[in-house]
Amino acid sequence: MYTVDSKKAVNLLKTASHPCFSGCGGGHSRVHLPIAPACNIQCNYCVRKYDCPNESRPGVTAKVLSPHQALERYLLVKEKIGKPDVVGIAGPGDALANFQALKETLILVRQIEPEITFCISTNGLALPMYAGELEDLGVSHVTVTVNAVAPVIGKRIYRYVRFNDRNYMGIDAAKALQENQLDGIRRIVDMGMVCKVNIVMLAGINDAHIPDVVKTVAGLGVAMSNIMQLIPVKGSIFEHLPLVSNTDITRMRKQCEGILPQMYHCRQCRADAAGTLDNDISLSLNSSAEPPAKTKRTYSDNPLRFAVASKNGYLVDQHFGHTVAFYVYEYSRGQVTFFERREIPRYCSGPEGCGDRGEMMKTIISVIEDCTGVIAVRIGEMPRSILAEKGIRFFMTYDYATTAVGIAAEQVTESVCGIE
């Protein structure tokens, strides 16, 4: 019979091989099983058609799986990369708003891998209700997104909260969420689980409040916090909210580091992420998205190529300066086809942002010089002007990669035909 202290010791040992909790990723792998479509809150930085984020944007998946399909996905990942270090449930909605599917999935995987590390991400609303059952299922690591510990601030972040079959709005929604989050965190920590708190830094809303959040959760025994940048979602209430800079994010992390260990290596993973943080293979797991063999790809005309700034090829979800690889897609005769992944040096590095990166841009240009355009969430003025000088167009969006490429290709075609 394990005691709470012995459970804590075992779970802390597992932390060393958890890519998110270990402090640097360390080359350890994880697989997220997207079995949780429903969500019980509405964040102002989320649009339901993209699904709801728990860890952070993007909380999206190519497909929601049943528990048995999730097991098949786990086995496929294991076949491709070996046994993952961690199995996680991170959406696309809230893990605990889909508890029966979560429970069945974890039981199925545990039958195959008795010692696997289980991790879930949640907004924490239902955490007090399911804390005991998570312990029984052997969940060792839990990430809770806590954006405020003051209802007056929380009411600006959440449109509504659905709890006990009732919708709460405004200050009542923020209070219900906050009380359950803090109570749930206290319970799982007391049970020996390792808890990380995610905080989305929202300019002019909770940015000055973040140290209070970190102090509060540190007092509950949370192991670390992850302060991250908002990724704007078209159609959301916060679509046009100004983004905090990398410098501001780093400064806030440094400020809070004396209170609680900080996560600096977050990749804001999808709900169906797989592989290591630096090499997500989720795109290749979708057979329809795999690039066809080059010998089979023939065109009667020259295709247009677009370099997409993306974490794993599904979404346009990265700033030009932050990406370390472009996913190149081809457009021909109305069809969008994945071509290949190309690694590049990261244009922006260091806490002080981007300086003169002329030589680095030369290298990047050499990698994508055959591309008609670059598609990313954001870009700085200097790299944008250099791309323009080289005749490479830039398209700013947050969307599925194939959709974005199709739209960009149509704009290029219209421009060439003189329609624009």
C-alpha positions in Angstrom: 0.0 0.0 0.0 1.5 3.3 -1.1 1.5 6.2 1.3 1.1 9.8 0.0 4.8 10.4 0.6 5.8 7.3 -1.4 3.4 8.3 -4.2 5.0 11.7 -4.3 8.4 10.2 -4.5 7.4 7.9 -7.4 5.7 10.6 -9.3 8.7 13.0 -8.9 10.9 10.3 -10.4 8.6 10.1 -13.3 9.0 13.9 -13.7 12.5 13.4 -15.0 11.2 11.7 -18.2 8.2 14.0 -18.7 9.1 16.4 -21.5 7.0 19.3 -20.1 7.7 18.9 -16.4 11.4 18.0 -16.6 12.6 21.5 -17.3 14.1 21.2 -20.7 12.2 18.5 -22.6 15.3 16.3 -22.6 14.4 14.4 -25.8 11.6 12.5 -24.0 8.5 11.7 -26.0 4.8 12.0 -25.4 1.6 11.1 -27.2 -1.6 13.1 -26.8 -4.7 11.1 -27.3 -7.5 13.5 -28.5 -10.6 11.9 -26.9 -12.1 14.9 -25.2 -14.2 17.1 -27.5 -16.5 18.7 -24.9 -15.7 21.8 -22.8 -17.3 23.3 -19.8 -16.1 26.8 -20.0 -15.8 29.4 -22.8 -12.6 31.4 -22.9 -12.4 34.7 -24.7 -9.3 33.5 -26.6 -11.1 30.4 -27.9 -13.4 29.8 -30.9 -15.3 26.6 -30.6 -14.8 25.6 -34.2 -11.1 25.3 -33.4 -12.0 23.3 -30.3 -11.2 24.6 -26.8 -7.7 24.9 -25.4 -6.6 23.5 -22.0 -2.8 23.7 -22.0 -2.9 26.5 -24.5 -3.6 27.4 -28.1 -3.7 25.5 -30.3 -5.9 22.9 -28.6 -6.9 21.4 -31.9 -6.8 17.9 -33.5 -7.3 16.4 -36.9 -9.8 14.0 -35.5 -11.5 13.2 -32.2 -10.9 9.6 -31.3 -12.9 7.0 -29.4 -11.0 5.3 -26.5 -10.4 2.2 -28.7 -9.2 4.4 -31.6 -6.9 6.2 -29.1 -5.4 2.9 -28.1 -4.7 2.1 -31.8 -3.1 5.5 -32.1 -0.9 4.8 -29.1 0.2 1.5 -30.6 1.0 3.2 -33.9 3.1 5.8 -32.2 4.9 3.1 -30.3 5.6 1.3 -33.5 7.1 4.4 -35.1 9.2 5.8 -32.3 9.2 3.2 -29.5 7.4 3.4 -26.3 6.5 7.0 -25.5 7.5 8.3 -22.0 4.1 9.9 -21.4 0.5 9.5 -22.4 -1.4 12.7 -22.2 -5.0 13.8 -22.5 -5.0 17.5 -23.6 -8.2 18.1 -25.4 -9.4 19.3 -27.8 -11.9 20.3 -25.1 -11.4 19.7 -21.3 -10.2 16.3 -20.2 -12.5 16.2 -17.2 -15.6 17.3 -19.1 -15.1 14.0 -21.0 -14.3 11.9 -17.9 -15.9 8.6 -19.0 -13.9 8.6 -22.3 -10.8 9.6 -20.4 -11.2 6.8 -17.9 -11.8 4.2 -20.6 -8.8 5.3 -22.6 -6.4 5.2 -19.6 -7.6 1.8 -18.6 -7.1 0.5 -22.1 -3.6 1.9 -22.3 -2.7 0.7 -18.8 -3.5 -2.8 -19.8 -0.8 -2.6 -22.5 1.7 -0.4 -20.6 1.3 -1.0 -16.8 4.1 1.5 -15.9 3.3 4.3 -18.4 3.2 7.9 -17.1 -0.3 9.4 -17.4 -0.8 13.2 -17.6 -3.9 15.3 -18.2 -4.6 19.0 -18.9 -7.7 20.7 -17.6 -9.2 24.1 -16.8 -9.8 22.7 -13.3 -13.5 23.3 -13.0 -14.3 19.6 -12.4 -11.0 18.8 -10.7 -12.4 18.5 -7.1 -15.0 16.1 -8.4 -12.6 13.7 -10.1 -9.4 14.1 -8.1 -9.9 10.7 -6.3 -10.7 8.9 -9.5 -7.6 10.4 -11.2 -5.6 8.9 -8.4 -7.2 5.5 -8.8 -6.4 5.6 -12.6 -2.7 6.3 -11.8 -2.6 9.8 -13.2 0.7 11.3 -11.9 0.9 14.7 -13.6 -1.8 17.3 -14.0 -1.6 20.7 -15.8 -4.2 23.2 -14.8 -4.7 26.5 -16.7 -5.2 29.3 -14.1 -5.3 32.7 -15.7 -6.5 34.6 -12.6 -7.1 34.3 -8.9 -9.2 37.4 -8.6 -12.8 37.1 -9.9 -12.7 40.8 -11.1 -10.0 39.8 -13.5 -11.3 36.4 -14.3 -14.6 37.7 -15.5 -12.8 39.5 -18.3 -11.3 36.3 -19.5 -14.2 33.8 -19.5 -17.5 34.3 -21.2 -19.3 31.6 -19.3 -18.7 28.6 -17.0 -21.1 25.6 -17.0 -21.1 23.8 -13.7 -23.7 21.5 -12.1 -25.9 21.9 -15.2 -26.1 25.6 -14.8 -24.4 28.4 -16.8 -22.6 31.1 -14.9 -21.5 34.4 -16.4 -19.5 37.4 -15.3 -18.2 37.5 -11.7 -20.2 34.4 -10.7 -18.5 32.4 -13.5 -15.0 33.6 -12.4 -15.7 32.8 -8.7 -17.0 29.3 -9.5 -14.0 28.5 -11.7 -11.4 30.0 -9.3 -12.8 28.1 -6.2 -12.8 24.8 -8.0 -9.4 25.3 -9.5 -7.8 26.1 -6.2 -9.6 23.4 -4.3 -8.8 20.8 -7.0 -5.1 21.7 -7.1 -5.0 21.4 -3.3 -6.6 18.0 -3.4 -4.4 16.4 -6.2 -1.2 17.8 -4.6 -2.2 16.3 -1.2 -2.7 13.0 -3.0 0.9 13.1 -4.3 0.3 14.1 -7.9 2.7 16.6 -9.6 0.9 19.8 -10.7 1.9 22.4 -13.2 -0.1 25.6 -13.7 -0.3 27.2 -17.2 -1.0 31.0 -17.4 -1.9 32.7 -20.7 -0.4 36.3 -20.5 -3.1 38.7 -21.7 -2.0 42.3 -22.3 -3.9 44.8 -20.2 -6.0 42.1 -18.6 -4.0 39.7 -16.4 -0.4 40.6 -17.1 0.2 42.6 -13.9 -1.8 40.0 -12.0 0.4 37.0 -12.9 2.8 37.2 -9.9 -0.3 36.9 -7.6 -1.4 33.8 -9.5 2.0 32.2 -9.2 2.2 33.0 -5.4 -1.3 31.6 -4.8 -0.6 28.3 -6.6 2.9 28.0 -5.1 1.2 28.1 -1.7 -0.8 25.0 -2.8 2.2 23.0 -3.6 2.3 23.4 -7.4 5.6 22.2 -8.9 6.1 24.8 -11.6 4.3 27.3 -13.7 4.3 28.0 -17.5 3.6 31.6 -18.5 3.0 31.8 -22.2 1.9 34.1 -25.0 -1.6 34.3 -26.4 -2.0 33.0 -29.9 -4.8 35.1 -31.4 -7.7 33.1 -32.9 -9.8 34.7 -35.7 -13.3 35.3 -34.5 -12.5 35.2 -30.8 -13.3 38.0 -28.4 -9.5 38.5 -28.0 -8.8 38.3 -31.7 -7.2 41.8 -31.8 -5.7 41.8 -28.3 -2.2 43.1 -28.4 0.4 40.4 -28.0 3.0 40.6 -25.2 6.5 40.4 -26.5 9.1 37.7 -26.0 10.9 40.2 -23.8 7.9 40.7 -21.6 7.2 37.0 -21.3 10.8 36.4 -20.3 10.8 39.2 -17.9 7.7 37.9 -16.2 9.1 34.4 -16.0 12.3 35.8 -14.4 10.2 37.8 -11.9 8.2 34.7 -10.9 11.2 32.4 -10.9 12.0 33.3 -7.3 8.5 32.1 -6.3 8.1 28.9 -8.4 10.2 27.1 -11.1 9.3 28.3 -14.5 8.9 26.5 -17.8 10.9 28.0 -20.7 10.5 25.3 -23.3 6.8 25.1 -23.9 5.7 24.3 -27.5 2.0 25.0 -27.0 1.2 21.5 -28.3 -1.8 20.3 -30.1 -4.3 17.8 -28.6 -3.0 15.1 -31.0 0.8 15.8 -30.6 3.2 12.9 -30.7 6.9 12.5 -30.5 9.4 14.8 -28.8 8.8 18.5 -28.3 11.3 19.3 -31.1 10.1 16.6 -33.5 6.3 16.2 -33.6 5.3 13.3 -35.8 1.5 13.8 -35.6 1.3 15.0 -39.2 2.8 11.7 -40.4 0.3 9.7 -38.4 -2.5 11.0 -40.6 -2.2 8.9 -43.8 -4.1 11.5 -45.8 -1.6 14.2 -44.8 1.5 12.2 -45.6 3.4 13.5 -48.6 3.0 11.1 -51.5 6.2 9.6 -53.0 7.9 12.0 -55.3 7.7 9.5 -58.1 3.9 9.5 -57.9 3.6 13.3 -57.8 3.2 14.6 -61.4 1.8 17.8 -62.6 1.0 19.1 -66.0 1.9 22.6 -64.9 4.3 24.1 -62.4 3.0 24.0 -58.8 3.1 27.0 -56.4 5.0 26.3 -53.2 4.4 27.9 -49.9 6.5 27.7 -46.7 4.2 27.4 -43.7 5.4 28.3 -40.2 4.0 25.5 -38.1 4.8 23.4 -35.1 3.8 20.2 -36.9 2.4 21.0 -40.3 -1.4 21.0 -39.5 -1.8 24.6 -38.4 -0.3 28.0 -39.3 0.5 28.6 -35.7 4.0 30.1 -35.4 5.6 33.5 -35.7 8.1 33.7 -38.6 10.9 34.5 -36.2 10.1 31.6 -33.8 9.9 28.7 -36.2 12.7 26.2 -36.6 11.2 24.5 -39.6 8.9 25.3 -42.5 6.3 22.8 -43.8 6.3 23.3 -47.6 3.0 22.7 -49.4 2.4 22.7 -53.1 -0.7 24.0 -54.9 -1.6 22.8 -58.3 -4.9 22.8 -60.2 -6.9 23.5 -57.1 -5.2 20.8 -55.0 -3.0 21.4 -51.9 -0.4 18.7 -51.2 2.2 18.4 -48.5 5.7 18.4 -50.0 8.4 18.3 -47.3 9.6 19.7 -44.0 12.6 22.0 -44.1 14.7 23.0 -41.1 15.9 26.6 -40.7 17.9 28.5 -38.1 15.6 30.3 -35.7 15.5 34.0 -36.7 14.6 35.3 -33.2 16.5 34.0 -30.2 17.3 35.2 -26.7 15.2 37.2 -24.3 15.8 40.6 -26.0 14.1 39.6 -29.2 15.4 40.0 -32.8 18.3 42.2 -33.7 20.2 42.4 -37.0 19.7 39.0 -38.5 20.9 39.7 -42.0 23.1 36.7 -42.4 20.5 34.5 -40.9 17.9 35.7 -43.3 20.3 34.8 -46.2 20.3 31.2 -44.9 16.5 31.2 -44.5 16.0 32.6 -48.0 18.3 29.9 -49.5 16.0 27.3 -47.9 12.8 28.7 -49.3 13.9 30.5 -52.5 11.7 28.1 -54.6 8.6 29.2 -52.7 6.1 31.7 -53.9 5.1 32.7 -50.4 5.6 32.3 -46.7 2.6 31.9 -44.3 2.8 32.6 -40.6 0.9 34.0 -37.7 3.2 37.1 -37.5 6.4 38.5 -38.9 8.6 41.5 -38.2 9.1 44.4 -40.6 12.7 43.6 -41.4 12.3 39.9 -42.5 9.1 40.9 -44.3 10.8 43.5 -46.4 13.7 41.1 -47.2 11.2 38.5 -48.4 9.5 41.1 -50.6 12.9 42.1 -52.1 13.4 38.5 -53.1 9.9 38.3 -54.6 8.5 36.1 -51.9 5.1 37.1 -50.6 4.0 37.0 -47.0 0.6 35.9 -45.8 -0.4 36.4 -42.2 -3.1 34.1 -40.8 -4.0 31.6 -38.1 -5.7 28.7 -39.9 -5.3 25.1 -41.0 -2.2 24.8 -43.2 -4.1 23.4 -46.2 -6.8 26.0 -46.0 -4.2 28.9 -45.7 -2.2 27.6 -48.7 -5.3 27.4 -50.8 -6.3 30.9 -50.0 -2.8 32.3 -50.5 -2.5 30.5 -53.9 -5.8 32.0 -55.1 -4.6 35.4 -54.1 -1.3 34.9 -56.0 -3.2 33.6 -59.1 -5.6 36.6 -59.0 -2.7 39.0 -58.7 -0.9 37.4 -61.7 -4.1 37.5 -63.7 -4.6 41.2 -63.0 -7.8 40.7 -60.9 -6.3 42.2 -57.8 
